Amino acid sequence: MFNQEEIKRRICSKAGWLSIKSLAGLAVFLSAFCVFGIKGAEAVTIVERSQVNLQPNEVKNIFVSIKNQTSYTWQGGLDKTAFYAYGDKSVLYYGTWKKADLPAVINEKSVAPGQIATVSFYVKAPAAPGTYTQRFLLGDGSTWHKNTVIEIAFKVGGSALPAPVSPAPAINNQTASNEQASNLLGSVKDYLARLLLKPGGPFITSGNGTLYVSFGLQNIGNTEWKKQRVTLKEVVPDLGTRYSGVRHDSWVSGTEVKTVNNVTAPGALSLVHFQVKAPAKKGNYTVRFSVETDGQEVPGGLIEIPVTVTADGMIQPESVSSNTTQNTVNNTYVPPVDPGNLPVEPIIRVGLYKTTDDILMVRGVSTGFSLTQGSTNVCTFNPGEIAKVFYDRVNGVYKATGPRCQTQSTQYYVAVAPDGLSPLEITDFSRPVSWLPGANDNKFRGKLELRFTPKTDAVWVINELPMEWYLKGIAETSDVSPMEFQKTLLVAARTYAMYHVTRATKHADEFYIVDAKYDQVYRGYGQEARSPRIVAAIDETRGIIVTHQGKIAITPYFSRSDGRTRSWSEVWYGEVEWCVGVPVPQDAGKTLWGHGVGMSASGALAMAAHESRTYDYILKYFYKGVELQKWYR
């Protein structure tokens, strides 16, 4: 070994590198700070029992060089040769790291055999004193380079050397696989994953938008995965749950996303799909998830998604003091119980708009999609690709074009995502949101179809989707209104929609059930993404409708009364027993706005906000002699 002066001289020499005794047969080099003009830090020397001394929470810059002992050239870059830390997230992680398990990439564009690769990165010492041993190696994320495993002990709050580390066996082949590399690392040798299908991104949405994440992990360890559990690791930057919370309603808990019970054998691929709620606050975020199997986090199972929030969503208000009673509901209504023999959720068809050019342009928002006819898949499109569907009035045929697709038929085409529910975007349709600059409500869940209607000589764009998802896209109330009012209006809206689903007569000539503009205002996926509280109100009242003597009761409602509602017979023909005039003192002195029959939205809002009325009370006040009933499961 060299004495201290010799080490200093060699570190700061023109070559700038200090050749150190090899670690477990590896040619390992480490540079000093003086080579790079950084002051106030000492050189760090790696020997067989390698150690870096740190104080609690100290941040230190580390420089490492590794000789290429393979017969091929290493290429620099994030997806090529990078410097990885073993484990899901190192306790030495610092904010400058590329990923939770990736401190840095090599500095060189390429490193030929026999040349030196250099790496510079920061570490942050844990707060608790102790010795923290971390293994590093060079690789491209799927294969590891031979003879590059490095083990460093980081001593926090002291300078005693750790116990000797047994040298790692050499890997003889030119490029070591993940499975071979894992055999060097003791506790992780049985569990190892490789991310084959990345979740993509960046995900771009407005605040509180729903993100659909899919990824594929290959089991490259030697142990069967009996099930996989996905958990939230962190959101960067972390602004607190009000601003940067990402928990979706479908999650098991605040950090547990979902459990996949499929068995994944070594070499097999596990596909995982889940939903994430975008942060409420505008900004750029990185959201990280980990995958564990059989109670152990899987190395290589870190999932990272970049999220860009283009505009603030609904930011939950601060907790209200317990002595505030204005919006407190005194008696919580217990909804009807599912008797266990209810039918499945119905499907509703929504007439979005009548085209002016007989064309529909569509693409997937976060997935690919297909054009289908019945059970036949006609054309398949990748994420970002656009399909054009056109009705040729002269020849009476539908035509579809796009990448790898050129077809025509007398039968209409249906655009649908692989899961039947992920949103699709109509790229030639514009429906701006007046209060949210840049937003365009042209995205819809479920199926989209272009349909010629002979009886009206029109071409419509129709959206078909499950009832509850339709309700999440209607824009009949604000997301900041009281929850009991939201439930009131949404149960009335569900009942109105179910009434027309059952009758199927109102727009039968045009092949849809309700009009997106003139029946109930429906704006689709954008409205859902902006309205997490409304979504919650829908989920909490799932399947509940208003009935009269066991039958669906039509439930008209309007904006505001002039102090009373009108009976059905005052405005329309016939009699409807439950639609009779009632006083609305909350609207006294105001001007009637709407038809006046059924429920006054303004009066219902005041009853929920100022009188602490529950949604069942409000509905039964405006619709006389009715009951609430769970209609489907």
C-alpha positions in Angstrom: 0.0 0.0 0.0 1.0 3.6 -0.6 1.6 6.0 2.2 -0.7 9.0 2.6 1.5 11.5 0.6 1.9 9.0 -2.2 -1.8 8.4 -2.3 -2.4 12.2 -2.5 0.2 12.7 -5.2 -1.2 9.9 -7.3 -4.8 10.9 -6.8 -4.1 14.5 -8.0 -1.8 13.5 -10.8 -2.5 14.2 -14.4 -3.9 10.7 -14.9 -6.3 11.5 -12.1 -6.9 7.9 -11.0 -5.6 5.7 -8.2 -5.1 2.0 -8.9 -6.3 0.1 -5.9 -5.9 -3.4 -4.8 -8.6 -5.5 -6.6 -11.7 -6.5 -4.8 -12.6 -10.2 -5.2 -10.6 -10.2 -8.5 -12.1 -7.0 -9.8 -10.1 -4.1 -11.1 -11.6 -1.3 -9.1 -10.5 2.3 -9.2 -11.7 5.3 -7.3 -11.0 9.0 -8.0 -10.4 11.8 -5.6 -12.4 15.0 -5.4 -9.3 17.1 -6.3 -9.3 15.6 -9.8 -12.6 17.3 -10.5 -11.9 20.6 -8.6 -14.3 19.8 -5.7 -13.1 21.2 -2.4 -13.5 20.1 1.2 -13.7 16.3 0.7 -11.2 13.6 1.2 -10.3 10.8 -1.2 -12.1 7.5 -0.6 -10.1 4.3 -1.0 -11.6 0.9 -1.8 -9.7 -2.2 -0.6 -10.9 -5.7 0.1 -12.6 -4.4 3.3 -13.8 -1.2 1.7 -15.3 1.5 3.8 -16.5 5.1 3.5 -16.9 7.1 6.7 -19.9 9.5 7.0 -21.7 11.5 9.7 -25.4 11.0 10.1 -27.3 12.7 7.2 -24.1 13.7 5.5 -24.1 14.0 1.8 -20.9 12.9 0.0 -19.8 12.8 -3.6 -18.3 9.4 -4.6 -16.2 8.7 -7.7 -15.6 5.2 -9.0 -13.9 3.8 -12.0 -14.1 0.2 -13.3 -12.0 -1.4 -15.9 -13.7 -3.1 -18.8 -12.4 -6.6 -18.6 -14.8 -8.0 -21.2 -14.2 -8.4 -25.0 -16.9 -6.0 -26.0 -17.4 -2.2 -25.8 -19.7 -0.8 -23.1 -22.0 2.0 -24.4 -23.0 4.8 -22.1 -26.5 5.9 -21.4 -29.5 5.3 -19.1 -30.7 2.2 -21.1 -27.2 1.0 -21.8 -24.3 1.0 -19.3 -25.4 2.4 -15.9 -24.3 2.0 -12.3 -26.9 0.1 -10.3 -27.4 -0.3 -6.5 -28.8 -3.7 -5.5 -32.1 -3.6 -3.7 -35.4 -1.9 -4.2 -34.2 1.4 -2.8 -30.9 1.9 -1.2 -30.8 3.5 2.3 -28.0 5.7 0.8 -30.4 7.1 -1.9 -30.0 10.8 -2.7 -32.2 13.0 -4.8 -29.7 13.2 -7.6 -30.0 9.5 -8.4 -31.5 8.7 -11.8 -33.8 6.1 -10.2 -34.3 4.6 -6.7 -31.8 1.8 -7.6 -29.7 3.7 -10.1 -27.2 6.3 -8.7 -25.7 7.3 -12.1 -24.7 6.4 -15.6 -21.1 6.1 -16.7 -19.5 9.4 -17.8 -18.1 8.1 -21.1 -20.1 7.6 -24.4 -18.3 4.3 -24.8 -15.7 2.2 -23.1 -13.6 -0.2 -25.1 -12.1 -3.4 -23.6 -9.2 -2.5 -21.4 -10.4 1.0 -20.9 -11.8 2.6 -17.7 -15.5 3.5 -17.1 -16.0 6.3 -14.6 -19.0 7.1 -12.4 -19.8 10.0 -10.1 -22.7 10.0 -7.7 -23.8 11.3 -4.3 -24.9 9.3 -1.3 -26.7 10.5 1.8 -26.0 8.8 5.1 -28.9 7.5 7.1 -29.7 9.3 10.4 -29.0 6.2 12.5 -25.4 5.4 13.2 -24.2 2.0 12.0 -22.6 0.2 9.1 -24.5 0.0 5.8 -23.2 -2.4 3.2 -24.2 -1.7 -0.4 -23.4 -3.7 -3.5 -23.1 -2.0 -6.9 -22.6 -3.2 -10.4 -22.6 -2.1 -14.0 -25.3 -3.2 -16.4 -28.0 -2.2 -18.9 -31.0 -3.1 -16.7 -31.4 -6.6 -18.2 -27.9 -8.0 -18.2 -24.9 -7.3 -16.0 -21.3 -6.8 -17.2 -18.8 -9.3 -16.1 -16.4 -8.5 -13.2 -18.2 -5.3 -12.1 -19.7 -6.2 -8.7 -18.5 -3.8 -6.0 -19.3 -3.9 -2.3 -18.8 -0.8 -0.2 -19.4 -0.5 3.6 -20.6 3.0 4.6 -19.8 3.6 8.2 -22.0 6.2 9.8 -20.8 7.9 13.0 -17.6 5.9 13.4 -14.5 4.4 11.6 -14.3 0.8 12.7 -14.1 -1.7 9.8 -16.9 -4.1 9.3 -16.4 -7.8 9.3 -14.6 -9.1 6.3 -16.7 -9.7 3.2 -16.5 -13.0 1.5 -15.3 -12.4 -2.1 -17.9 -12.9 -4.9 -17.2 -15.7 -7.3 -16.2 -14.7 -10.8 -18.6 -14.9 -13.7 -17.0 -16.6 -16.7 -19.3 -15.7 -19.6 -18.9 -12.4 -21.4 -22.3 -10.9 -20.2 -23.8 -12.2 -17.0 -27.6 -12.6 -16.8 -29.6 -11.2 -14.0 -30.1 -14.7 -12.7 -26.4 -15.4 -12.6 -25.7 -12.0 -11.0 -28.4 -12.7 -8.4 -26.6 -15.9 -7.3 -23.7 -13.6 -6.1 -26.0 -11.8 -3.7 -27.1 -14.3 -1.1 -30.6 -13.2 0.1 -31.8 -12.1 -3.3 -30.6 -15.1 -5.2 -34.1 -16.7 -5.3 -36.1 -13.6 -6.3 -35.3 -11.4 -9.2 -37.3 -9.6 -11.8 -36.8 -7.9 -15.1 -39.1 -5.2 -16.4 -39.9 -6.4 -19.9 -43.0 -4.2 -20.6 -42.5 -0.7 -19.2 -45.5 1.4 -18.1 -44.7 4.1 -20.5 -45.2 7.8 -19.9 -44.9 10.6 -19.2 -48.6 10.5 -18.2 -50.1 13.9 -18.9 -53.4 14.8 -17.3 -55.2 17.4 -15.2 -55.2 17.3 -11.4 -57.0 14.2 -10.0 -57.1 12.5 -13.4 -57.1 8.7 -13.5 -54.0 7.0 -14.9 -54.1 3.5 -16.2 -50.8 1.8 -15.6 -49.8 -1.6 -17.1 -46.4 -3.3 -16.9 -44.9 -6.7 -17.4 -42.4 -8.3 -15.0 -40.4 -11.4 -16.0 -39.5 -13.8 -13.2 -35.7 -14.3 -13.8 -35.0 -15.8 -10.4 -35.2 -19.5 -9.7 -38.3 -19.4 -7.4 -41.9 -19.5 -8.4 -43.9 -16.4 -7.5 -47.2 -17.5 -5.9 -48.6 -14.0 -5.9 -47.4 -10.4 -6.3 -48.3 -7.4 -4.2 -47.9 -3.9 -5.7 -47.2 -1.1 -3.1 -46.6 2.6 -3.4 -43.1 3.5 -2.4 -43.0 7.3 -2.8 -44.1 10.4 -4.7 -41.4 12.9 -5.7 -41.9 15.7 -4.8 -44.0 14.8 -1.8 -46.3 17.7 -1.1 -48.6 15.9 1.3 -51.8 13.9 0.4 -53.9 17.1 -0.3 -51.6 18.1 -3.1 -49.6 15.0 -4.3 -51.6 12.1 -3.0 -52.0 9.4 -5.7 -54.3 6.8 -4.0 -57.0 5.6 -6.3 -60.4 4.4 -5.0 -59.6 0.9 -6.3 -56.6 0.5 -4.0 -56.6 -1.8 -1.0 -55.2 0.9 1.3 -53.2 4.1 1.2 -50.0 2.3 0.1 -51.2 -1.2 -1.0 -52.3 -1.0 -4.6 -53.4 -4.5 -5.4 -52.5 -8.2 -5.1 -52.1 -10.4 -8.1 -52.8 -14.0 -7.3 -51.4 -15.6 -10.5 -48.6 -18.0 -10.2 -45.5 -16.9 -12.2 -42.9 -19.6 -12.9 -39.2 -18.8 -13.4 -38.9 -17.3 -16.9 -42.6 -16.5 -17.2 -44.1 -13.0 -17.5 -46.6 -11.4 -15.0 -48.8 -8.7 -16.4 -50.1 -6.2 -13.9 -52.8 -3.4 -14.4 -53.9 -0.8 -11.9 -55.2 2.7 -11.6 -53.5 5.8 -10.1 -55.1 9.1 -9.2 -52.9 11.9 -10.5 -51.8 14.5 -7.9 -54.2 17.4 -7.4 -51.5 20.1 -7.7 -50.1 21.2 -11.1 -46.5 20.1 -11.6 -44.1 17.3 -12.6 -44.0 14.2 -10.4 -42.3 10.8 -10.3 -44.4 8.0 -8.7 -42.6 4.8 -7.7 -44.1 1.4 -6.9 -42.5 -1.8 -5.7 -43.5 -5.4 -6.3 -43.1 -8.1 -3.6 -43.8 -11.8 -3.8 -44.3 -14.1 -0.9 -43.5 -11.3 1.5 -40.2 -10.3 0.0 -39.5 -7.3 -2.2 -38.2 -8.4 -5.6 -35.0 -6.8 -6.9 -35.7 -5.4 -10.3 -39.4 -4.9 -9.4 -39.3 -1.1 -9.0 -41.8 0.6 -11.2 -41.4 4.3 -11.9 -43.9 6.5 -13.8 -43.4 10.1 -14.7 -46.6 12.2 -14.3 -47.2 15.7 -15.6 -50.3 17.5 -14.1 -51.2 20.3 -16.4 -53.7 22.1 -14.2 -54.8 22.0 -10.6 -57.6 19.6 -9.8 -59.8 19.5 -6.7 -57.7 20.1 -3.7 -59.3 18.9 -0.5 -60.0 21.6 2.0 -58.2 21.6 5.4 -59.9 19.5 8.1 -62.9 21.3 9.5 -63.0 21.9 13.3 -65.3 19.6 15.2 -67.5 22.6 16.3 -68.3 23.5 12.7 -71.8 22.1 11.9 -73.0 23.9 8.8 -72.3 20.9 6.4 -72.5 18.1 9.0 -75.2 15.5 8.3 -76.9 14.7 11.6 -78.3 11.3 10.6 -76.4 9.2 8.2 -78.7 7.3 5.8 -78.1 3.5 5.6 -78.6 2.5 1.9 -80.7 -0.5 1.0 -79.0 -3.9 1.2 -78.3 -6.0 -1.9 -80.6 -9.0 -1.5 -78.1 -11.2 -3.4 -80.1 -11.9 -6.5 -79.8 -8.6 -8.4 -79.0 -8.4 -12.1 -75.6 -7.1 -13.4 -75.0 -3.4 -14.0 -76.8 -2.3 -17.2 -75.1 -0.8 -20.3 -76.2 2.6 -21.6 -75.8 4.1 -25.0 -75.1 7.9 -25.1 -75.6 10.0 -28.2 -72.5 12.3 -28.0 -73.1 14.5 -31.1 -74.3 14.5 -34.6 -71.4 14.9 -37.0 -71.1 17.5 -39.7 -68.7 15.5 -41.9 -69.7 11.9 -41.2 -66.2 11.2 -39.7 -64.9 9.8 -36.5 -61.1 10.1 -35.6 -60.2 8.1 -32.6 -57.1 6.9 -30.6 -56.3 5.4 -27.2 -55.5 7.7 -24.3 -53.2 5.4 -22.4 -53.6 2.1 -24.3 -54.0 0.8 -27.8 -57.4 -0.1 -29.1 -59.2 -2.2 -31.8 -61.9 -1.7 -34.4 -64.4 -4.5 -34.0 -67.6 -5.9 -35.6 -69.4 -8.1 -33.2 -66.8 -10.5 -31.8 -64.5 -10.0 -34.8 -61.3 -7.9 -34.4 -61.0 -6.0 -37.7 -58.0 -3.7 -37.0 -55.6 -3.2 -34.0 -53.9 0.1 -33.2 -51.0 0.9 -30.9 -51.0 3.7 -28.3 -50.9 7.0 -30.1 -52.1 5.7 -33.5 -55.3 7.2 -34.9 -58.1 5.4 -36.8 -60.4 7.2 -39.2 -63.9 5.9 -39.6 -66.0 7.4 -42.4 -69.6 6.8 -43.5 -69.8 6.9 -47.3 -73.4 8.0 -48.0 -73.1 7.5 -51.7 -72.3 3.8 -51.4 -73.8 3.1 -48.0 -70.7 1.7 -46.5 -68.5 2.4 -43.5 -64.7 2.8 -44.2 -61.9 2.6 -41.8 -58.3 3.6 -42.4 -55.1 3.9 -40.3 -51.8 2.2 -39.7 -52.0 -1.4 -41.0 -55.8 -0.8 -41.6 -57.8 -0.2 -44.7 -61.2 -1.8 -44.8 -64.9 -1.1 -45.6 -68.2 -2.8 -44.7 -71.9 -2.2 -44.7 -71.7 -2.9 -41.0 -70.5 -0.2 -38.5 -67.2 -0.4 -36.6 -66.8 -0.2 -32.9 -63.6 1.3 -31.3 -62.7 -0.3 -27.9 -59.7 -0.6 -25.7 -58.3 -4.0 -24.7 -60.0 -4.0 -21.3 -63.3 -2.6 -22.7 -63.1 0.4 -20.4 -59.9 2.5 -20.8 -60.7 5.9 -22.3 -60.5 6.7 -26.0 -60.0 10.2 -27.4 -62.0 11.6 -30.3 -59.3 13.7 -32.0 -61.6 15.6 -34.3 -64.1 16.7 -31.6 -63.6 19.8 -29.4 -65.5 20.5 -26.3 -63.5 23.0 -24.2 -64.0 23.5 -20.5 -64.7 27.2 -20.0 -63.1 27.5 -16.5 -60.1 25.3 -17.2 -57.8 26.6 -20.0 -56.4 23.9 -22.3 -58.9 21.2 -21.2 -60.9 19.4 -23.9 -63.6 17.0 -23.0 -63.1 14.7 -25.9 -62.3 11.5 -24.1 -64.7 8.7 -23.2 -64.7 5.3 -21.6 -66.1 2.2 -23.1 -66.9 1.9 -26.8 -67.2 4.5 -29.5 -69.0 4.0 -32.8 -70.0 6.0 -35.9 -73.6 5.3 -36.8 -75.8 6.3 -39.7 -79.4 6.7 -38.7 -81.6 6.3 -41.8 -84.8 7.6 -40.2 -83.2 11.0 -39.4 -80.6 10.9 -42.2 -77.9 11.7 -39.7 -74.5 10.3 -38.6 -74.0 10.1 -34.9 -71.1 9.3 -32.6 -72.3 7.0 -29.9 -70.6 6.1 -26.6 -71.6 2.8 -25.0 -70.5 2.0 -21.4 -71.6 0.7 -18.1 -74.1 2.8 -16.2 -71.9 3.7 -13.2 -69.1 4.9 -15.5 -71.7 7.0 -17.4 -72.8 8.7 -14.2 -69.2 9.5 -13.3 -69.0 11.5 -16.6 -72.1 13.6 -16.1 -71.7 17.3 -15.2 -74.9 18.0 -13.3 -73.2 19.4 -10.1 -69.9 20.7 -8.9 -67.2 18.5 -7.2 -67.1 21.0 -4.3 -70.8 20.8 -3.4 -71.9 18.9 -0.2 -71.7 15.2 -0.5 -75.3 14.6 0.5 -76.4 16.9 -2.3 -74.2 15.1 -4.8 -75.7 11.8 -3.7 -79.2 13.3 -4.0 -78.7 14.5 -7.6 -76.8 11.4 -8.7 -79.4 9.0 -7.4 -82.0 11.1 -9.4 -79.7 11.0 -12.4 -79.2 7.2 -12.1 -83.0 6.7 -11.8 -83.7 8.9 -14.9 -81.1 7.0 -16.9 -82.4 3.6 -15.8 -86.0 4.7 -16.7 -84.9 5.3 -20.3 -82.7 2.2 -20.4 -85.7 0.1 -19.5 -88.0 1.8 -22.0 -85.4 2.2 -24.8 -87.8 4.4 -26.8 -86.7 8.0 -26.5 -84.0 8.0 -29.1 -84.6 4.6 -30.6 -84.5 6.0 -34.2 -81.0 7.1 -33.6 -79.7 3.9 -31.8 -78.9 5.5 -28.5 -80.7 5.8 -25.1 -79.8 9.3 -23.8 -78.5 12.5 -25.4 -75.3 13.9 -23.9 -76.5 17.5 -24.2 -80.3 17.5 -23.9 -81.1 14.7 -21.4 -78.3 14.9 -18.8 -75.2 16.8 -19.5 -72.5 14.2 -20.1 -68.9 15.2 -20.6 -67.2 11.8 -20.2 -63.7 10.9 -18.8 -62.6 14.5 -18.3 -65.4 15.2 -15.9 -64.7 12.0 -14.0 -61.0 12.9 -13.7 -61.8 16.4 -12.3 -64.4 15.1 -9.9 -63.1 12.7 -7.2 -65.8 13.5 -4.7 -68.6 13.0 -7.2 -67.0 9.7 -8.2 -67.0 8.8 -4.5 -70.7 9.7 -4.2 -71.5 7.5 -7.1 -69.6 4.6 -5.7 -71.3 5.0 -2.3 -74.8 4.9 -3.9 -74.0 2.2 -6.5 -77.1 0.8 -8.0 -79.6 2.8 -5.8 -82.6 4.3 -7.6 -85.9 5.9 -6.7 -88.9 3.5 -7.0 -92.7 3.9 -6.6 -94.6 0.8 -5.6 -91.7 -1.4 -6.7 -91.2 0.2 -10.2 -88.7 2.7 -11.5 -89.9 6.2 -10.9 -89.1 8.8 -13.5 -87.3 11.6 -11.6 -87.2 15.0 -13.4 -85.2 17.8 -11.9 -84.4 21.3 -12.8 -82.1 24.2 -11.7 -84.2 26.4 -9.5 -87.8 27.1 -8.4 -89.6 30.3 -7.5 -90.6 29.0 -4.1 -92.5 25.9 -5.2 -92.3 23.0 -7.7 -95.0 22.2 -10.2 -97.1 19.0 -10.5 -96.6 16.9 -13.6 -100.0 17.9 -15.0 -99.2 21.6 -14.7 -96.5 21.3 -17.3 -97.0 18.1 -19.3 -99.8 15.7 -20.1 -101.2 13.1 -17.7 -100.6 12.5 -14.0 -97.5 11.2 -12.2 -98.5 10.4 -8.7 -95.1 11.2 -7.0 -94.5 14.4 -9.0 -96.7 16.8 -7.2 -96.1 20.4 -6.3 -94.3 21.1 -3.0 -93.1 24.3 -1.3 -89.4 25.2 -1.6 -88.9 27.9 1.0 -85.1 27.8 0.2 -86.0 29.3 -3.2 -88.5 31.9 -2.0 -88.2 35.2 -3.9 -86.1 33.7 -6.7 -87.0 33.2 -10.4 -88.0 29.9 -11.8 -85.2 28.4 -13.9 -86.3 25.3 -15.7 -89.5 23.3 -16.2 -90.4 23.3 -12.5 -91.4 19.6 -12.2 -89.8 17.2 -9.6 -86.7 18.3 -7.7 -85.3 21.9 -7.5 -81.5 21.5 -7.5 -81.1 24.8 -5.8 -83.5 23.9 -3.0 -81.9 20.4 -2.6 -78.5 22.1 -2.3 -79.7 24.4 0.4 -81.2 21.5 2.3 -78.0 19.6 2.3 -75.7 22.5 3.0 -77.6 24.5 5.6 -80.1 22.1 7.1 -77.9 18.9 7.2 -80.5 16.8 5.4 -79.4 13.4 4.0 -80.0 12.4 0.4 -82.9 10.0 1.2 -84.8 12.8 3.0 -84.3 15.2 0.2 -85.4 12.8 -2.5 -88.5 11.7 -0.5 -89.4 15.4 0.0 -89.5 16.2 -3.7 -90.9 12.9 -4.9 -93.8 11.9 -2.7 -94.5 8.3 -1.7 -91.3 6.9 -3.1 -88.7 4.5 -1.8 -85.0 4.0 -2.5 -84.1 0.5 -3.8 -80.9 -1.2 -4.9 -81.7 -2.1 -8.5 -78.5 -3.9 -9.6 -75.3 -5.2 -8.1 
